[in-house]
Amino acid sequence: MSQKEIINECRKILNSLQLGQYVENDADFNFLSDAFSKARYYAFKTQNRRIVRIQKRASGNYGTCCFFIELDNGRITDFSYSKMFSKNPALEDVLAAMRTAIDPIIYRIGCTMD
């Protein structure tokens, strides 16, 4: 399966879940666990622990959702399927930091326009 096909399947699974719902289908859980293990940041996110549950949750200030993984030690962290195969992770991190930095400015401007 190509990287694009993996990302599309992850998206399909995420979109099939309701907010707050856990992945209960064994085939979907196994697919996601295997796909996540191919991510460049897998060891960092999992600390080489086993994934025991995967949930759809809201993420950030942009009205988006992503997977959250629960590890066998109880730790829960987000896991972005869309960035798993990123060619330029440093650029993505900088862009995310820039968006976070300007959020309060955009909010203040919006409040003055009422």
C-alpha positions, 0 to 999 in steps of 0.5 A: 500500500502506498503512503497516499493510500495509507493516509486516505485509509486513515482519513476514512477511518477517522471520518467514520468515527464520532467525536470521542468514539474509540476505534472498536473494529479490530481490522481498523485498529490493527491497520492504524497501529501498523500504519502509525508504526511507519511514522517518522515520530512513532518512537517519540510519540509511543516511547516504544510502548504498545497502543491499547486504544485509539480515539477520535478527538478535537485538536487545536483551535482550528475545528479539526479532529485527529487520533489520540492514542492511549498507551499501555502505561496510561499515557494519551497523546495525539497522533497526526496521520496526515504528517506521518510521511512528511518530507519536511517536518521542520517546516511544518513545525515552524508553520504550526508555531506561527499559526499558534503565535498569531491566534491571539492577534486574530482573535483580538482583531475579530473582537474589535470588529463587532 
